[in-house]
């Protein structure tokens, strides 16, 4: 695996800039916040277990309530196993037992600057990402306005991504059924038998947050994303009846998303009821709905607990088939289980502890300090997806996060 930036260099770079920001803030009356987070995710089941460790560092500062600066770094250290050829005919060893082991490391560095007025703000950010087989550059622009005594907030945003995906070099004019999968990431972006395929993303967002009363608020957001380019998994092939070919997805996809959330503060219980809903639709004919219910409770000063449950359900892409050898769906084919009809349940919670300040109004060397822990369990139901005759074994997931937040 070839990596452009090592974890040590990336984290050292961000930490070094964080020190500069903190030192600089003492001379320009800036308010600085810093956080570090570690997330662990694991999917279990048979020989297809998968895990990811995601560390991150975030630093932001506001100078005299006018200019804001943000800097962040995060990484994914992932490992697991995947089925190389979906629905391959069974032999002495089935596809799950002989799953291909893999691991990778992803780096993301983000920087941003914002300008604030009395009721408006404009933020611009840029993100640079690297993996052994993927490169990305993206920027976002977000504008906000507060109206009617700050009870109404309107937001508009635009994002643009310029990505490159590594693939096995083979003629694009070649029939999709003859294309072979990428065996490994070795030599990506350098070797003659590898090629780089472009992936373009444009995202448009709009949001409206409304405080109707001191205890009740709602948030509505809509977004659309236009994607053009290579959108398959270069390592995955699909059995088509007589041979296996690298999965073939349409190059164009448009996604539409609508979110609506509400929060009601219940004073007698010193807690808040939160409701959320999400509707998604895309031009691949995937339609999904999400419903979430949460309760956030203050146990005592500085300590709060949030419990939540979420249900998700979707239809499959128009070209999805559980067996392309028997039921082909035109020129496209996929081995992606997340393009099949599926549903999931999530149950979890969050605990936040804000450490009390001392007599000097500080928490040690900090103006404020908090510890946040999150734990979620996920259960998936892939109703129509099979590996040959076997159901998906890795249908459970666990997510745990620990964060430290400080203000200077």
C-alpha positions in Angstrom: 0.0 0.0 0.0 1.4 3.4 -1.0 0.5 6.3 1.3 1.2 10.0 0.5 1.0 11.1 4.1 1.7 9.1 7.2 -0.5 9.4 10.3 2.4 10.7 12.4 3.2 13.5 9.9 -0.5 14.5 9.5 -1.3 14.6 13.2 2.0 16.4 13.9 1.2 18.9 11.2 -2.3 19.6 12.7 -1.0 19.7 16.3 1.7 22.1 15.3 -0.8 24.5 13.6 -3.0 24.1 16.7 -0.2 25.3 18.9 0.3 28.3 16.6 -3.4 29.1 16.7 -3.6 29.0 20.5 -0.4 31.1 20.9 -1.6 33.6 18.3 -5.0 33.9 20.0 -3.5 35.2 23.2 -2.4 38.3 21.4 -5.5 39.0 19.4 -8.3 38.3 21.9 -9.4 35.1 20.1 -11.7 32.4 21.5 -10.3 29.0 20.7 -11.9 25.6 20.8 -10.1 22.3 20.4 -11.4 18.7 20.3 -9.9 15.2 19.8 -12.1 12.2 19.0 -11.5 8.5 18.6 -14.2 6.3 17.0 -14.2 2.5 16.7 -16.6 0.7 14.4 -17.0 -3.0 14.0 -19.2 -5.2 11.8 -19.2 -8.9 12.8 -20.4 -12.1 11.1 -18.7 -15.2 9.9 -15.5 -14.4 7.9 -16.6 -11.0 6.7 -15.9 -9.0 9.9 -14.8 -5.4 9.3 -13.4 -2.7 11.6 -12.4 0.9 11.4 -10.6 3.2 13.8 -11.0 6.9 13.2 -8.9 9.4 15.1 -9.5 13.1 14.6 -8.3 16.5 15.8 -10.3 19.8 15.4 -9.2 23.4 16.3 -11.2 26.5 15.7 -10.9 30.1 16.8 -13.0 33.3 16.6 -11.1 36.6 16.5 -13.1 39.5 18.0 -16.3 37.9 16.9 -15.6 38.7 13.3 -13.2 36.1 11.7 -13.3 32.4 12.4 -10.5 29.9 11.5 -10.9 26.1 11.5 -8.4 23.4 11.1 -8.9 19.6 11.3 -7.4 16.2 10.6 -9.0 12.8 10.6 -8.0 9.4 9.4 -9.5 5.9 8.9 -7.5 2.9 9.7 -9.6 0.1 8.3 -9.3 -3.7 7.9 -11.6 -6.5 7.1 -12.6 -9.0 4.4 -14.8 -8.8 1.3 -16.2 -11.1 -1.3 -14.2 -10.6 -4.5 -16.7 -12.3 -6.8 -20.3 -12.0 -5.8 -22.5 -15.0 -6.6 -19.6 -17.1 -7.9 -20.5 -20.7 -8.4 -19.8 -22.7 -5.2 -16.9 -25.1 -5.2 -15.0 -26.8 -2.4 -14.7 -23.5 -0.6 -17.5 -20.9 -0.7 -17.1 -17.2 -1.4 -17.5 -16.1 2.2 -15.0 -18.6 3.6 -12.4 -17.5 1.0 -13.1 -13.8 1.4 -10.2 -11.5 0.5 -8.5 -9.8 3.4 -7.7 -6.1 3.0 -6.6 -3.0 4.9 -6.1 0.7 4.1 -5.4 4.0 5.6 -7.1 7.3 4.7 -6.0 10.9 5.5 -8.2 14.0 5.4 -7.0 17.5 6.2 -9.5 20.4 6.3 -9.0 24.1 6.7 -11.6 26.9 6.7 -12.2 30.6 7.3 -15.3 32.5 8.0 -16.4 36.1 8.3 -19.2 37.1 10.6 -21.4 40.2 10.6 -24.1 41.1 13.2 -26.7 38.9 11.6 -24.8 37.2 8.7 -21.8 34.9 8.1 -19.9 33.4 5.2 -17.7 30.3 5.6 -15.3 28.7 3.1 -13.5 25.4 3.7 -11.2 23.1 1.7 -10.5 19.4 2.3 -7.6 17.3 0.9 -7.9 13.5 1.2 -5.6 10.6 0.3 -5.9 6.9 0.3 -3.8 4.2 -1.4 -6.3 4.0 -4.2 -8.3 7.3 -3.9 -7.5 11.0 -4.1 -9.9 13.9 -3.3 -10.0 17.7 -3.3 -13.2 19.5 -2.3 -14.4 22.9 -1.1 -17.6 24.2 0.4 -19.1 27.7 0.7 -21.9 28.4 3.2 -23.8 31.5 3.9 -26.1 32.1 6.9 -28.5 34.9 7.9 -30.3 35.4 11.2 -33.7 37.2 11.1 -36.5 38.2 13.4 -34.6 38.7 16.6 -32.4 35.7 15.7 -35.4 33.3 15.9 -35.0 32.4 12.2 -31.8 31.2 10.6 -31.5 30.7 6.8 -28.6 28.8 5.3 -27.4 28.2 1.7 -24.4 26.1 0.8 -22.5 24.8 -2.2 -19.9 22.0 -2.3 -17.6 20.8 -5.1 -15.5 17.7 -5.1 -12.8 16.6 -7.6 -11.9 13.0 -6.9 -9.8 10.3 -8.6 -10.3 6.5 -8.3 -7.6 4.0 -9.1 -8.6 1.1 -11.4 -7.1 -1.6 -13.5 -6.0 -0.1 -16.9 -8.3 -1.5 -19.5 -10.0 0.0 -22.6 -13.1 2.1 -21.7 -14.6 1.1 -25.0 -14.4 -2.5 -23.9 -17.7 -4.2 -23.1 -18.4 -4.0 -19.4 -18.9 -7.8 -19.2 -15.2 -8.2 -20.2 -13.7 -5.8 -17.7 -11.7 -7.4 -14.9 -11.6 -6.3 -11.3 -8.6 -4.5 -9.7 -6.6 -7.2 -7.8 -5.0 -4.8 -5.2 -4.0 -1.2 -4.7 -0.3 -1.9 -5.4 1.0 0.5 -7.9 -2.0 2.8 -7.9 -1.4 6.1 -9.6 2.1 5.0 -10.6 2.2 1.7 -12.4 1.5 1.3 -16.2 -1.2 -1.3 -15.6 -3.2 1.2 -13.5 -5.4 4.1 -14.5 -7.1 7.1 -12.7 -10.8 7.6 -13.3 -12.4 11.0 -12.4 -15.3 11.4 -10.1 -17.0 14.8 -9.9 -19.4 15.8 -7.1 -21.5 18.9 -6.7 -23.7 19.5 -3.7 -26.4 22.2 -3.2 -27.9 22.7 0.3 -30.5 24.9 1.9 -31.7 25.1 5.5 -34.2 26.8 7.7 -34.0 26.7 11.5 -36.9 28.3 13.5 -37.3 28.9 17.2 -41.1 29.1 17.5 -41.1 29.5 21.3 -38.4 29.4 24.0 -38.9 25.6 24.3 -39.8 24.5 20.8 -37.7 24.7 17.6 -37.7 23.0 14.2 -35.1 22.6 11.5 -35.7 21.9 7.8 -33.0 21.2 5.3 -32.9 20.1 1.6 -30.0 19.1 -0.5 -29.2 17.8 -4.0 -26.0 16.2 -5.2 -24.9 15.6 -8.7 -22.3 12.9 -9.2 -20.5 12.1 -12.5 -17.8 9.5 -13.1 -16.7 6.1 -11.9 -18.9 5.0 -8.9 -18.3 1.3 -8.6 -16.0 -0.7 -6.4 -12.9 -1.5 -8.6 -12.1 -4.6 -6.5 -15.5 -6.3 -6.8 -16.7 -8.5 -9.6 -20.1 -10.0 -10.2 -20.9 -13.5 -11.7 -22.9 -13.0 -14.9 -23.6 -16.7 -15.7 -20.5 -17.7 -17.7 -17.8 -15.4 -16.3 -17.2 -12.7 -13.7 -16.8 -9.0 -14.6 -16.0 -5.8 -12.6 -19.3 -4.4 -11.3 -20.7 -1.7 -13.7 -22.6 1.3 -12.3 -24.1 4.2 -14.2 -21.7 7.2 -14.4 -24.4 9.8 -13.6 -26.4 10.0 -10.4 -28.5 12.7 -8.8 -29.5 12.5 -5.1 -32.2 14.4 -3.4 -32.6 14.6 0.4 -35.0 16.3 2.7 -34.7 16.4 6.5 -37.1 17.7 9.2 -36.3 17.8 12.9 -38.1 19.1 16.0 -36.9 19.7 19.6 -39.2 20.3 22.5 -37.8 21.2 26.0 -39.9 19.7 28.8 -39.2 21.9 31.8 -40.7 19.7 34.6 -38.4 16.8 33.5 -35.4 19.0 32.6 -35.1 17.1 29.3 -35.8 17.5 25.6 -37.8 15.4 23.2 -36.3 15.2 19.7 -38.0 13.9 16.5 -36.4 13.6 13.1 -37.3 12.4 9.7 -35.4 12.0 6.4 -36.6 11.3 2.9 -34.1 10.3 0.1 -34.5 9.7 -3.6 -32.0 9.3 -6.5 -32.0 8.7 -10.2 -30.9 5.1 -9.6 -34.4 4.5 -8.2 -33.2 4.1 -4.6 -35.9 5.6 -2.3 -35.5 5.6 1.5 -37.1 6.9 4.7 -35.5 7.4 8.1 -37.3 8.1 11.4 -35.5 8.9 14.6 -36.7 9.5 18.2 -34.4 10.7 21.0 -34.6 12.0 24.5 -31.9 14.1 26.1 -31.9 14.4 29.9 -30.0 16.6 32.3 -29.2 14.4 35.3 -27.5 17.2 37.2 -25.5 20.3 36.4 -22.8 19.5 33.8 -24.0 15.9 33.1 -26.5 15.0 30.4 -27.6 11.7 28.8 -29.1 11.3 25.3 -30.9 8.1 24.2 -32.0 7.5 20.7 -33.5 5.0 18.3 -33.6 5.1 14.5 -35.3 3.1 11.8 -34.2 3.1 8.1 -35.7 1.4 5.1 -34.9 1.6 1.4 -35.7 0.2 -2.0 -33.1 -1.2 -4.3 -31.5 0.4 -7.4 -33.3 -0.3 -10.7 -30.4 -2.4 -11.9 -30.0 -4.5 -8.8 -30.5 -8.3 -9.1 -29.8 -11.0 -6.6 -28.6 -13.3 -9.5 -27.5 -11.7 -12.7 -26.9 -15.1 -14.3 -30.6 -15.8 -14.1 -32.2 -12.3 -13.9 -30.0 -9.7 -15.7 -31.2 -6.1 -15.5 -29.8 -4.4 -18.6 -26.3 -3.1 -19.1 -25.6 -2.4 -15.4 -24.8 -4.8 -12.6 -23.7 -4.5 -9.0 -22.4 -6.5 -6.1 -23.0 -3.7 -3.6 -25.4 -4.9 -0.8 -26.3 -1.3 0.0 -27.9 -0.9 -3.4 -30.3 -3.8 -2.6 -33.7 -3.5 -0.7 -32.7 -3.2 2.9 -33.5 -1.8 6.4 -31.7 -1.2 9.6 -32.3 -0.4 13.3 -30.1 1.7 15.5 -30.2 2.0 19.3 -27.7 3.9 21.3 -26.9 6.8 23.6 -24.5 9.6 24.5 -23.2 10.8 27.8 -21.7 14.3 28.1 -19.9 15.6 31.2 -18.9 19.2 31.4 -16.3 19.5 34.2 -17.2 22.1 36.8 -15.1 25.3 37.0 -13.0 26.3 40.0 -13.1 29.5 42.0 -11.3 31.2 39.2 -13.9 30.3 36.7 -11.6 27.9 34.9 -11.1 24.1 34.6 -7.4 23.9 35.2 -5.7 25.6 32.2 -8.9 25.7 30.2 -11.9 28.0 30.1 -14.1 24.9 29.8 -13.6 21.1 29.4 -16.0 18.3 28.4 -15.9 14.6 28.0 -18.3 13.0 25.5 -19.0 9.3 25.0 -21.3 7.7 22.4 -22.3 4.1 21.9 -24.6 2.7 19.2 -25.7 -0.8 18.1 -26.9 -1.3 14.5 -28.9 -4.2 13.0 -29.2 -4.7 9.3 -31.7 -6.6 7.2 -30.7 -7.3 3.6 -34.0 -8.8 2.4 -32.9 -9.8 -1.1 -29.1 -9.8 -1.2 -27.3 -13.1 -1.0 -23.8 -14.4 -1.5 -24.7 -17.3 -3.7 -27.3 -19.1 -1.5 -26.0 -17.6 1.8 -27.5 -14.6 3.5 -25.3 -11.7 4.6 -23.5 -12.8 7.7 -22.1 -9.5 8.9 -25.5 -7.9 9.7 -24.6 -6.3 13.0 -22.5 -3.3 13.9 -21.2 -1.5 16.9 -20.0 2.1 17.1 -18.2 3.7 20.0 -16.8 7.2 20.3 -14.8 9.1 22.9 -14.3 12.9 22.6 -12.5 15.5 24.6 -13.5 19.1 24.1 -11.7 22.2 25.5 -12.0 26.0 25.3 -9.2 28.4 25.8 
